[in-house]
């Protein structure tokens, strides 16, 4: 046995807590003697809950068991309250801080981290866009500490790239439709939970500096990354401040050819500023405030040289960019939160007010008359009141109620940088009360059922559609209001008595509105009131299980997801219309983790998803006329495998294999080309490496290598897109060599 420094010790039903010191010791910060229930957690170990009586003068020794996987992690996203993952009747994954750090050494791109660490996530796009990076074939709602990042009114595909991984404590992924957070969660939720102070001292600091680039064809590829964090606890006050800056070099493929800079990650400056301050008024009340700024700007010496799909890749050549620099100029997130424990009926309250402001600039394109450059601007503000009241009916029957209300205002627009209005200011107001009942029977039967009612009103002002270079557009559209109501329901059951087999079943619903902005900017109707826009309600059916044996963890699930009204926009003669045909996605995922010896971890996962649209609308998805959903929804099968080995306590080595499979579901059109999203995907695998060497207790050296074997391939989106401009190769071998110092 060895001490576990930095373990989190919290006193149940209070905000009091501390961390163990370098020797693994801790002392409870209580004023009154008595019995207290403490919860002890540390990354890589199973949590322990134990009663401690301070009247005893003997020392307490707690032994933590090594965890194989993340099944014992705690999630707050799935049910808006703390829950152990393997006691939740749903598919939930938690990517903890240790895994994020390991993956971030390979790539600081958060979409890559998700693709590498989460089996259900589609392969990354290698660009600033996350178009097609779906979760089980469905779009997801992305959150930062519960603040929505997605812009469903005009989905710009930037919601995953909204924060730097250096300030993320963990990522919670809820798979499948969920009603708990409202509009946009028809495929699930990705919630970035930001860090909080981990120091018991008044002042702690950690610095990181890294060098990035390509070890071959390295000319102009070098870049760098710097992060500085401060945190501490001063009596009742705790704080954390962080700043990071990254400058990327030219991105090239495996043969050394520069990649197209359009939506590219190369030659970019990326910034992130973060702060969180908490104040424990007493052991029952806490105030907390958070602010995060993320921004990026590309300054490239290259322009796009368009290739030919299936024949010649699109690359970058020297040239001068027209228009403004691409990138997200700002993404501001802030909240102020008031937490109260033990109100009447032992109720806990989490009340928060938040705001988000987002502005991104896309590349210059000749699509518009006389050319142009589009932007998306979004401003959200909201209020959440979340109550949690426990109950006990019998000794064998207890649980709690989670209930409250969400209020949200979202104003989103898409203007060109020269002032032309492509999408006017869409103003959404959303109010949604909800109630969820959770029950535990005979200790190991866990049941939940919930209901949410969303009322949404969208105001769209009158505007004149932007004219395209082919002459389409220029129509005046009379403004108006769209109103939607949605009732969504969820229920689930898990049996958790036997670690060797903990099965669950669930039925959940999600609600979303299609990309309204994309529809209205090219709609055939000239009046908002006559537009044929319908909300989408998704039904998700799922069955799965977790199994834990002595050295092996297994998690598996099979899912079916349906919606009567199409959730996809399809292109018809250059215009986007809502595909009204019912849709069905289905598939399964399985992951296995093993720890054959104390310093070796092994694991693998497989994810398969498929989807169809019922053109005949007869609720049959087996007719010859039914069509497969394209690549914007359905990703090819994905396989991952990893080995983590610690030859000594100070050295950690990690190697990972990721592979996307083939998908060939569509025929070429009459002109010999594929429609957008219907291109053939040929599978490919890539190997990544991450290593860490602890020189002493304060200094770490890290090395990450992406595409270790310098594979020359096209990403899935480059293939299924079937567009000349998207036919871009993946990045070749690249590295990050870093030094971390605690002081």
C-alpha positions in Angstrom: 0.0 0.0 0.0 1.1 3.6 -0.6 -0.4 7.0 0.3 -2.9 8.7 -2.0 -2.2 12.4 -2.1 -4.8 14.8 -3.4 -7.7 12.6 -2.6 -11.0 14.6 -2.2 -12.7 14.2 1.2 -16.1 15.7 1.6 -18.6 15.6 4.4 -22.0 14.4 3.1 -24.8 17.0 3.0 -22.5 19.9 3.5 -20.0 22.0 1.5 -17.1 21.1 3.9 -14.2 19.3 2.4 -10.5 19.0 2.0 -7.7 17.2 0.2 -5.3 14.7 1.6 -1.7 15.9 1.8 1.4 14.4 0.2 1.4 11.7 2.8 -2.3 10.9 2.3 -3.3 12.4 5.6 -6.4 14.5 6.3 -8.3 16.0 9.2 -12.0 16.8 9.3 -12.7 20.6 9.5 -15.6 20.3 11.9 -16.4 22.3 15.1 -18.7 19.9 16.9 -17.9 16.4 17.9 -20.1 13.6 16.5 -20.6 11.1 13.8 -20.1 12.3 10.2 -20.4 10.5 6.9 -17.4 11.2 4.7 -17.0 10.5 1.0 -13.5 9.9 -0.3 -12.7 10.1 -4.0 -9.6 10.1 -6.1 -9.1 9.7 -9.8 -8.3 6.0 -10.6 -9.8 4.7 -7.4 -13.3 3.5 -6.4 -15.1 6.1 -4.1 -15.5 5.2 -0.4 -18.4 6.3 1.8 -17.7 5.8 5.6 -19.0 7.0 8.9 -16.4 8.8 11.1 -17.0 9.5 14.8 -14.8 12.3 16.0 -15.4 11.3 19.6 -13.0 8.4 18.9 -9.4 9.4 19.4 -8.0 6.7 17.1 -6.7 7.4 13.7 -8.9 6.3 10.8 -7.3 4.3 8.0 -9.2 4.2 4.7 -8.0 1.9 1.9 -9.0 2.9 -1.7 -9.4 0.2 -4.3 -8.0 0.8 -7.8 -10.7 1.3 -10.3 -10.4 -0.4 -13.7 -12.7 2.0 -15.6 -14.9 5.0 -15.0 -18.0 3.1 -13.9 -17.6 4.4 -10.3 -17.3 8.0 -11.4 -19.9 10.5 -10.3 -22.1 12.3 -12.9 -24.4 15.3 -12.2 -25.6 15.8 -15.8 -27.7 12.7 -16.2 -30.1 13.5 -13.4 -29.1 17.1 -12.4 -27.8 15.7 -9.1 -24.8 13.6 -8.1 -25.2 9.9 -9.2 -22.8 7.0 -9.5 -22.5 6.1 -13.1 -23.1 2.3 -12.7 -26.2 3.0 -10.6 -27.8 5.2 -13.2 -30.4 3.6 -15.5 -28.9 5.1 -18.7 -25.8 5.1 -20.8 -23.4 7.7 -19.2 -19.7 8.1 -19.6 -17.4 10.3 -17.6 -14.0 11.3 -19.0 -12.0 12.2 -15.9 -9.1 14.7 -15.5 -6.4 12.0 -15.8 -7.8 10.8 -19.2 -8.2 14.4 -20.4 -4.6 15.2 -19.6 -3.4 12.0 -21.3 -5.3 12.8 -24.5 -4.5 16.5 -24.4 -0.8 15.6 -24.7 -1.6 14.0 -28.0 -3.9 16.8 -29.2 -5.3 19.9 -27.5 -8.2 19.9 -29.9 -11.2 19.0 -27.7 -13.0 17.3 -30.6 -10.1 14.9 -31.0 -10.1 14.2 -27.2 -13.7 13.3 -27.4 -13.3 11.1 -30.4 -10.4 9.3 -28.8 -11.9 8.8 -25.3 -15.6 8.3 -26.0 -16.6 5.3 -28.1 -20.0 6.8 -29.0 -18.5 9.9 -30.6 -17.8 10.0 -34.3 -14.3 10.5 -35.6 -13.0 14.1 -35.5 -13.1 16.3 -38.6 -9.5 17.7 -38.3 -11.1 21.2 -38.7 -12.7 23.9 -36.5 -16.1 22.4 -37.6 -17.7 19.5 -35.8 -20.2 18.9 -38.6 -20.9 15.2 -38.7 -19.3 14.5 -35.3 -22.5 13.0 -34.0 -23.2 10.9 -30.9 -24.8 7.6 -31.9 -25.9 9.2 -35.2 -27.7 12.1 -33.6 -26.8 15.7 -32.8 -25.9 16.6 -29.3 -26.4 19.5 -26.9 -23.0 20.8 -25.8 -22.8 22.5 -22.4 -20.1 24.2 -20.2 -21.1 23.8 -16.6 -24.7 23.4 -17.8 -24.6 26.5 -20.0 -25.7 25.7 -23.6 -23.0 26.2 -26.2 -25.0 24.9 -29.2 -26.7 27.4 -31.4 -29.7 25.4 -32.6 -31.4 28.4 -34.2 -28.4 28.5 -36.7 -26.3 25.5 -36.1 -22.8 26.5 -37.1 -20.9 23.4 -36.1 -18.6 25.2 -33.6 -20.2 24.1 -30.3 -17.6 21.4 -29.5 -14.7 23.8 -30.0 -15.7 26.3 -27.2 -13.2 25.7 -24.4 -9.6 24.7 -23.7 -9.1 21.3 -22.2 -6.7 22.8 -19.6 -9.7 24.1 -17.6 -11.9 21.0 -17.8 -12.1 18.8 -14.7 -14.2 16.1 -16.5 -16.5 15.6 -19.4 -19.9 14.0 -18.8 -21.6 12.4 -21.8 -25.2 11.3 -21.6 -26.0 9.1 -24.6 -29.4 9.1 -26.1 -32.2 11.6 -26.1 -32.8 13.3 -22.9 -35.5 15.8 -21.7 -33.5 17.1 -18.7 -32.0 20.1 -20.6 -34.5 20.8 -23.4 -34.0 21.9 -27.0 -31.2 20.3 -28.9 -30.6 17.1 -26.8 -32.1 14.6 -29.2 -28.9 12.7 -29.4 -27.6 13.3 -25.9 -25.5 15.8 -23.9 -21.8 16.7 -23.7 -21.2 18.7 -20.5 -17.8 20.2 -19.9 -17.4 20.5 -16.1 -14.8 23.1 -15.3 -12.1 22.8 -12.6 -12.3 24.1 -9.1 -9.6 24.7 -6.5 -7.8 21.6 -5.5 -5.5 23.2 -3.0 -5.8 23.3 0.8 -3.0 26.0 0.9 -3.7 29.6 0.2 -1.7 29.6 -2.9 -0.8 26.8 -5.4 0.5 27.2 -8.9 1.1 25.1 -12.0 2.8 26.0 -15.2 3.0 24.2 -18.5 5.0 24.9 -21.7 4.9 22.8 -24.8 6.5 22.6 -28.2 4.4 21.3 -31.1 5.2 20.4 -34.7 6.0 17.7 -37.2 9.2 15.6 -36.8 9.2 15.0 -40.6 8.4 17.7 -43.2 8.7 20.0 -40.2 9.4 23.3 -42.0 7.0 26.0 -40.7 5.0 23.4 -38.6 6.4 24.4 -35.2 4.1 25.9 -32.7 3.8 26.2 -28.9 1.5 26.1 -26.0 1.6 27.8 -22.6 -0.8 27.4 -19.6 -0.6 29.0 -16.2 -3.0 28.2 -13.3 -3.3 29.5 -9.8 -5.6 28.1 -7.1 -6.0 28.0 -3.4 -8.2 28.1 -0.3 -8.3 31.0 2.1 -10.6 30.2 5.0 -14.1 30.1 3.5 -12.9 31.3 0.1 -11.6 29.1 -2.7 -10.4 30.2 -6.1 -8.8 29.1 -9.4 -7.5 31.3 -12.2 -6.1 30.0 -15.5 -4.8 31.4 -18.7 -3.6 29.5 -21.8 -2.3 30.5 -25.2 -1.5 28.2 -28.2 0.1 29.1 -31.5 -0.1 26.4 -34.2 2.2 26.0 -37.2 1.3 25.0 -40.7 -0.6 21.7 -40.8 0.5 19.2 -43.4 -0.4 15.7 -44.5 1.8 12.7 -44.2 3.6 13.6 -47.5 4.4 17.1 -46.3 1.8 18.9 -48.4 0.1 21.9 -46.6 -3.6 21.2 -45.8 -6.3 23.6 -47.0 -6.6 26.5 -44.5 -10.4 26.7 -44.9 -11.8 25.9 -41.4 -8.3 24.7 -40.6 -6.6 24.4 -37.3 -3.2 25.4 -38.5 -1.5 28.9 -38.2 -4.0 29.8 -35.5 -3.8 31.7 -32.2 -6.0 30.2 -29.5 -6.7 31.9 -26.2 -8.5 30.8 -23.0 -9.0 32.7 -19.8 -10.8 31.1 -16.9 -11.7 31.9 -13.3 -13.9 30.4 -10.6 -14.4 31.7 -7.1 -16.4 30.0 -4.4 -17.4 31.2 -0.9 -18.8 28.9 1.8 -21.1 31.1 3.8 -21.5 28.2 6.2 -21.5 24.4 5.9 -25.0 24.6 4.3 -24.7 27.6 1.9 -22.3 28.4 -0.9 -21.9 31.1 -3.5 -20.0 30.5 -6.6 -19.1 32.5 -9.8 -17.4 31.3 -13.0 -16.2 33.1 -16.1 -14.5 31.6 -19.2 -13.4 33.2 -22.4 -12.3 31.3 -25.4 -11.2 32.7 -28.7 -9.2 31.9 -31.9 -8.0 33.6 -35.0 -6.3 32.1 -38.1 -3.6 34.0 -39.8 -2.5 31.8 -42.7 -0.1 32.4 -45.6 -2.0 29.8 -47.6 -5.2 29.7 -49.6 -7.2 26.8 -50.8 -6.3 25.0 -54.0 -9.4 23.0 -54.8 -8.9 19.4 -55.8 -11.3 16.9 -57.4 -13.3 14.5 -55.2 -12.0 11.0 -55.3 -9.1 12.0 -57.6 -6.9 14.8 -56.2 -7.0 16.3 -52.6 -7.7 19.9 -51.9 -4.5 21.5 -50.5 -3.1 24.8 -49.4 -0.9 27.0 -51.7 0.8 30.3 -50.9 -1.6 33.2 -51.4 -3.3 36.1 -49.8 -6.7 35.7 -48.0 -9.6 38.0 -48.9 -11.7 39.3 -46.0 -11.2 39.0 -42.3 -9.4 36.3 -40.4 -11.4 33.1 -39.7 -12.0 32.0 -36.2 -14.2 32.4 -33.1 -13.6 35.9 -32.0 -15.1 35.3 -28.6 -17.1 32.8 -26.6 -17.9 34.2 -23.2 -19.5 32.0 -20.5 -20.4 33.1 -17.0 -22.6 32.1 -14.1 -23.4 33.0 -10.6 -24.7 30.2 -8.4 -26.3 29.9 -5.0 -26.3 26.5 -3.4 -28.3 25.6 -0.2 -28.4 22.3 1.6 -31.0 21.1 4.1 -33.9 23.4 3.5 -37.3 22.3 4.9 -37.9 18.6 4.1 -34.1 18.3 3.7 -34.4 19.9 0.3 -31.3 21.1 -1.6 -31.4 24.1 -3.9 -29.2 24.9 -6.9 -30.1 28.3 -8.3 -28.0 29.8 -11.1 -28.1 32.7 -13.5 -25.9 32.4 -16.6 -25.0 34.1 -19.9 -23.2 33.1 -23.0 -22.0 35.3 -25.9 -20.6 33.8 -29.0 -19.2 35.2 -32.3 -17.4 33.3 -35.0 -16.3 34.3 -38.6 -16.2 31.8 -41.5 -14.1 31.9 -44.6 -14.6 34.1 -47.6 -16.7 32.3 -50.3 -17.9 33.1 -53.8 -21.3 31.5 -53.0 -22.7 35.0 -52.5 -23.2 37.6 -55.1 -19.9 39.5 -55.3 -18.5 37.1 -52.7 -18.8 37.4 -49.0 -17.9 36.1 -45.5 -20.5 35.0 -43.1 -20.6 35.1 -39.3 -22.7 33.7 -36.5 -23.5 35.7 -33.4 -25.4 34.3 -30.5 -26.3 35.7 -27.1 -28.0 33.5 -24.4 -29.1 34.3 -20.9 -30.9 32.0 -18.6 -32.1 31.2 -15.1 -32.2 27.7 -13.5 -33.9 26.7 -10.3 -33.2 23.1 -9.4 -34.6 21.5 -6.2 -33.8 18.1 -4.8 -36.0 16.7 -2.0 -35.4 13.2 -0.6 -38.1 10.9 0.7 -38.4 7.6 2.5 -41.6 5.5 2.3 -40.3 2.3 3.8 -37.0 0.9 5.0 -36.8 -0.8 1.6 -38.1 2.2 -0.5 -36.5 5.6 -0.6 -35.5 8.1 -3.2 -35.8 11.8 -4.1 -37.6 14.3 -6.3 -35.7 16.6 -8.7 -37.8 19.5 -9.9 -37.5 23.1 -11.0 -37.8 25.4 -14.0 -35.5 26.5 -16.8 -35.8 29.9 -18.4 -33.8 30.8 -21.5 -33.5 33.6 -24.0 -31.4 33.0 -27.2 -30.8 35.6 -29.8 -28.9 34.3 -32.9 -28.2 35.8 -36.3 -26.0 35.2 -39.3 -24.8 38.3 -41.0 -22.1 38.8 -43.6 -19.1 40.9 -42.6 -20.2 43.6 -45.0 -23.6 43.9 -43.2 -25.8 41.9 -45.5 -28.4 39.8 -43.5 -28.2 36.1 -44.3 -30.2 35.2 -41.2 -31.9 38.0 -39.2 -31.9 38.1 -35.4 -33.9 35.1 -34.4 -35.2 35.6 -30.8 -36.2 32.5 -28.9 -37.8 32.5 -25.5 -38.1 29.1 -23.7 -39.7 28.3 -20.4 -39.7 24.7 -19.1 -40.8 23.3 -15.8 -39.7 19.7 -15.0 -40.1 16.9 -12.5 -38.1 13.7 -12.0 -38.8 11.0 -9.5 -36.0 8.7 -8.4 -36.6 5.6 -6.3 -34.4 2.8 -4.9 -36.1 -0.4 -3.9 -34.4 -3.1 -1.8 -31.1 -1.2 -2.1 -30.3 -2.4 -5.6 -33.4 -1.7 -7.8 -33.0 1.9 -9.2 -35.9 3.4 -10.9 -36.5 6.9 -12.4 -39.2 8.6 -14.3 -39.3 12.3 -15.4 -41.4 14.8 -17.3 -40.6 18.2 -18.9 -42.8 20.7 -20.6 -41.2 23.1 -23.0 -42.9 26.2 -24.4 -40.9 27.9 -27.1 -41.6 31.1 -29.0 -39.4 32.3 -31.9 -39.7 35.8 -33.3 -38.3 36.3 -36.8 -38.2 39.8 -38.2 -38.9 40.7 -41.8 -35.8 40.6 -44.0 -34.6 40.2 -47.6 -32.8 37.0 -48.4 -29.1 37.4 -49.6 -28.7 36.8 -53.3 -26.4 34.0 -54.3 -23.9 34.2 -57.1 -26.2 32.0 -59.3 -29.0 34.6 -58.9 -31.1 32.7 -56.4 -32.4 34.7 -53.5 -33.2 38.4 -53.0 -36.8 37.5 -51.9 -38.4 39.7 -49.2 -39.7 37.5 -46.3 -42.4 38.8 -44.1 -41.6 38.3 -40.4 -43.7 36.6 -37.8 -43.7 34.2 -34.9 -43.3 30.5 -34.6 -44.5 28.8 -31.4 -43.9 25.2 -30.3 -44.9 23.2 -27.3 -43.4 19.8 -26.3 -44.0 17.4 -23.5 -41.1 14.9 -23.1 -40.9 11.9 -20.8 -38.2 9.5 -19.6 -38.1 6.4 -17.5 -35.4 3.8 -16.7 -34.7 0.8 -14.4 -31.4 -0.7 -13.3 -30.6 -3.7 -11.1 -27.3 -3.2 -9.4 -26.9 -5.9 -6.8 -24.4 -8.1 -8.6 -21.2 -6.5 -9.9 -20.9 -9.2 -12.5 -24.1 -8.2 -14.2 -25.9 -4.8 -13.6 -28.5 -4.5 -16.4 -30.6 -1.5 -17.3 -33.4 -0.5 -19.6 -34.6 3.0 -20.5 -37.0 4.9 -22.6 -36.2 8.6 -23.0 -37.5 11.4 -25.2 -35.8 14.5 -26.5 -37.0 17.6 -28.2 -35.4 19.8 -30.8 -36.2 22.3 -33.5 -34.5 22.0 -36.8 -31.9 24.6 -38.0 -34.4 27.4 -38.4 -31.8 29.9 -39.7 -30.7 27.6 -42.4 -34.3 27.1 -43.5 -35.5 30.7 -43.5 -32.4 32.1 -45.3 -33.3 30.2 -48.4 -37.0 29.3 -47.8 -39.4 29.1 -50.8 -42.2 30.7 -48.7 -42.2 34.5 -48.5 -44.0 34.6 -45.1 -42.8 33.2 -41.8 -46.3 32.2 -40.8 -46.5 29.9 -43.9 -43.2 28.1 -43.4 -43.5 24.4 -42.9 -41.3 24.0 -39.9 -42.2 21.3 -37.4 -40.5 20.4 -34.1 -38.8 17.0 -33.7 -39.5 14.7 -30.8 -37.1 11.8 -30.6 -37.9 8.5 -28.8 -34.9 6.6 -27.5 -35.1 2.9 -26.4 -32.1 1.3 -24.8 -31.0 -1.8 -23.0 -27.5 -2.4 -21.6 -25.4 -3.7 -18.8 -22.2 -3.2 -16.8 -20.2 -6.1 -15.6 -17.3 -6.1 -13.2 -15.1 -9.1 -12.6 -11.9 -9.3 -10.7 -9.8 -7.7 -13.4 -12.3 -6.8 -16.1 -15.0 -4.2 -16.6 -17.5 -4.5 -19.5 -20.1 -2.0 -20.6 -22.5 -2.6 -23.5 -25.7 -1.1 -24.8 -28.1 -1.6 -27.7 -30.2 1.4 -28.8 -33.0 2.4 -31.1 -33.9 6.0 -31.7 -37.0 7.1 -33.7 -38.8 10.3 -34.7 -42.0 10.7 -36.7 -41.0 14.0 -38.2 -37.6 14.2 -39.9 -34.8 15.8 -38.0 -32.7 16.3 -41.1 -32.5 19.2 -43.6 -31.9 18.0 -47.2 -30.8 20.0 -50.2 -33.3 20.4 -53.1 -32.2 22.5 -56.0 -29.8 24.5 -53.9 -32.5 25.1 -51.1 -32.7 23.4 -47.7 -36.0 21.8 -46.7 -37.0 19.7 -43.8 -37.1 16.0 -44.6 -40.5 15.1 -43.2 -40.1 11.4 -43.5 -39.9 9.5 -40.2 -36.3 8.5 -39.1 -34.8 5.6 -37.2 -31.3 5.2 -36.0 -30.1 2.1 -34.2 -26.9 0.4 -33.2 -24.8 -0.8 -30.3 -21.6 -0.1 -28.4 -19.4 -2.2 -26.2 -16.3 -1.5 -24.2 -13.9 -3.7 -22.2 -11.3 -2.6 -19.7 -8.9 -4.9 -17.9 -6.1 -4.7 -15.3 -4.2 -8.0 -15.4 -1.5 -6.6 -13.2 -1.2 -3.6 -11.0 0.7 -1.4 -13.5 -1.0 -2.5 -16.7 -4.3 -1.4 -18.1 -5.8 -2.7 -21.4 -9.0 -1.8 -23.2 -11.0 -1.8 -26.4 -14.3 -0.5 -27.7 -16.6 -0.9 -30.7 -19.4 1.4 -31.9 -21.9 0.7 -34.7 -24.7 3.0 -35.7 -27.0 3.0 -38.8 -30.1 5.0 -39.8 -32.9 5.2 -42.3 -35.7 7.5 -43.4 -39.1 6.0 -44.1 -40.0 7.7 -47.4 -43.4 6.0 -47.6 -44.3 7.1 -44.0 -45.8 3.7 -43.3 -43.8 3.1 -40.1 -41.8 0.4 -41.9 -38.0 0.8 -42.3 -37.6 -2.3 -44.5 -39.2 -1.1 -47.7 -37.0 -0.9 -50.8 -37.9 2.8 -51.1 -36.5 3.6 -47.7 -33.3 5.6 -47.8 -30.2 5.5 -45.5 -29.3 8.7 -43.6 -26.2 10.3 -44.9 -22.9 11.0 -43.3 -23.9 14.2 -41.6 -25.9 12.0 -39.3 -24.4 8.5 -39.4 -20.7 7.9 -38.9 -18.9 4.7 -40.0 -18.2 2.0 -37.4 -15.5 2.9 -34.9 -13.0 0.7 -33.1 -10.6 1.8 -30.4 -8.0 -0.1 -28.3 -5.4 1.1 -25.8 -2.6 -0.1 -23.5 -1.5 1.9 -20.5 1.7 0.8 -18.7 3.6 2.2 -15.7 7.0 0.5 -15.5 7.7 2.7 -12.4 5.6 5.0 -10.3 7.2 7.9 -12.1 6.8 6.8 -15.7 3.5 6.3 -17.6 3.2 5.1 -21.2 0.0 5.1 -23.2 -0.6 3.9 -26.8 -4.0 3.9 -28.6 -5.3 2.7 -31.9 -8.4 4.3 -33.5 -10.1 2.9 -36.6 -13.1 4.0 -38.6 -14.7 1.4 -40.8 -16.2 1.4 -44.3 -19.6 2.9 -45.2 -21.0 2.5 -48.7 -24.8 3.1 -48.8 -25.5 5.4 -51.7 -25.4 5.4 -55.5 -24.1 8.2 -57.7 -26.5 10.6 -59.3 -27.2 10.8 -63.0 -24.3 13.2 -63.5 -21.8 10.7 -62.0 -21.3 12.5 -58.7 -22.5 11.7 -55.2 -25.0 14.0 -53.4 -23.6 15.9 -50.3 -23.1 13.5 -47.4 -23.4 10.3 -49.5 -19.8 9.6 -50.5 -18.2 6.3 -50.0 -16.1 6.0 -46.8 -13.0 3.7 -46.9 -11.9 2.8 -43.4 -8.5 3.6 -41.9 -6.7 3.2 -38.5 -4.3 5.5 -36.7 -2.0 5.0 -33.7 -1.4 7.7 -31.1 1.1 7.8 -28.2 1.3 9.6 -24.9 4.0 9.4 -22.2 4.8 11.1 -18.9 7.9 11.1 -16.8 7.8 12.5 -13.3 11.3 13.9 -12.6 10.3 14.8 -9.0 7.2 15.7 -7.1 6.9 19.1 -8.9 8.3 18.5 -12.4 6.8 16.4 -15.2 8.1 15.9 -18.8 5.4 14.8 -21.3 5.4 13.6 -24.9 2.4 13.1 -27.1 2.5 11.9 -30.7 -0.5 11.9 -33.0 -0.6 9.6 -36.1 2.6 7.8 -34.9 3.0 5.8 -38.1 2.5 8.9 -40.3 -0.5 7.3 -42.1 -1.6 9.0 -45.3 -5.4 9.0 -45.3 -8.6 11.0 -45.7 -10.9 11.7 -42.7 -14.5 10.4 -42.8 -15.9 13.8 -43.5 -13.5 14.3 -46.4 -15.0 11.1 -47.9 -18.7 11.2 -47.1 -19.0 14.9 -47.9 -18.4 14.2 -51.6 -17.4 17.8 -52.1 -14.3 18.9 -53.9 -13.5 21.6 -51.3 -13.8 19.1 -48.4 -11.6 16.4 -50.0 -8.7 17.1 -47.6 -6.3 14.6 -46.2 -5.7 14.1 -42.5 -2.8 15.6 -40.7 0.5 13.6 -40.7 2.6 12.7 -37.7 2.9 15.5 -35.2 4.1 15.8 -31.6 3.8 17.8 -28.4 6.8 17.9 -26.0 5.9 19.6 -22.8 7.2 20.5 -19.3 4.9 20.9 -16.3 6.0 22.5 -13.1 4.1 22.8 -9.8 5.2 25.5 -7.5 
